[in-house]
Amino acid sequence: MEAAIDDLMDKIKAIAQGPNAELLRKLVDVLYEQAAPREEYDEEPFSAEDLAAIQEGEEAFKRGEFISLEEYVEERGL
């Protein structure tokens, strides 16, 4: 378990110093909020459909099918 945490921390540090640092921060914020125990949420934060969508997104990312956060923001006029 310790080695897995060390590996994860190394990856987080590398991403946090790159162009996707802001995206990482937002993703971590979302996951952290879901991990916080709240009565109004189910104990299982992601449904089977959520997990399938996440996996589909990861596979699309591996195929290079993505746009940067900056491109997304620009396209949406945010």
C-alpha positions in Angstrom: 0.0 0.0 0.0 2.8 2.4 0.9 4.4 1.9 -2.6 1.1 2.6 -4.3 0.7 5.9 -2.3 4.3 6.9 -3.1 3.7 6.2 -6.8 0.4 8.2 -6.8 2.1 11.1 -5.0 4.9 11.2 -7.6 2.4 11.3 -10.4 0.4 14.1 -8.7 3.5 16.1 -8.1 4.5 15.8 -11.8 1.0 16.8 -13.1 0.8 19.6 -10.6 3.9 21.2 -12.2 2.6 20.8 -15.7 0.0 22.4 -18.0 -2.8 20.3 -16.5 -2.3 21.5 -12.9 -5.6 23.4 -12.7 -7.5 20.4 -14.1 -5.9 18.1 -11.5 -6.8 20.6 -8.7 -10.5 20.7 -9.9 -10.7 16.9 -10.2 -9.1 16.4 -6.7 -11.6 18.9 -5.3 -14.5 17.0 -6.8 -13.3 13.6 -5.5 -12.5 15.1 -2.1 -16.0 16.5 -1.8 -17.5 13.1 -2.7 -15.3 11.4 -0.1 -16.5 13.6 2.7 -19.3 11.8 4.6 -22.6 13.5 4.2 -26.1 12.3 5.0 -27.6 13.5 1.8 -25.3 11.4 -0.3 -25.3 7.6 -0.9 -22.4 5.7 0.6 -21.4 4.8 -3.0 -20.3 8.0 -4.6 -20.3 6.7 -8.2 -23.0 4.6 -9.9 -22.1 1.8 -12.3 -23.0 4.1 -15.1 -20.7 6.8 -13.7 -17.8 4.3 -13.5 -18.5 3.1 -17.1 -18.5 6.7 -18.3 -15.2 7.4 -16.5 -13.6 4.3 -18.0 -14.9 5.3 -21.4 -13.3 8.7 -21.0 -10.0 7.2 -19.9 -9.9 5.0 -23.0 -10.7 8.0 -25.2 -8.0 9.9 -23.5 -5.5 7.1 -24.2 -6.5 7.2 -27.9 -5.8 11.0 -27.9 -9.5 12.0 -28.2 -9.5 15.0 -25.9 -9.2 18.8 -25.9 -7.3 20.8 -23.3 -9.2 22.6 -20.5 -8.3 25.9 -22.2 -9.8 24.8 -25.5 -13.0 23.6 -23.6 -13.3 27.0 -21.8 -12.8 28.9 -25.0 -15.3 26.9 -27.0 -17.9 27.3 -24.3 -17.2 31.0 -23.7 -16.6 30.5 -20.0 
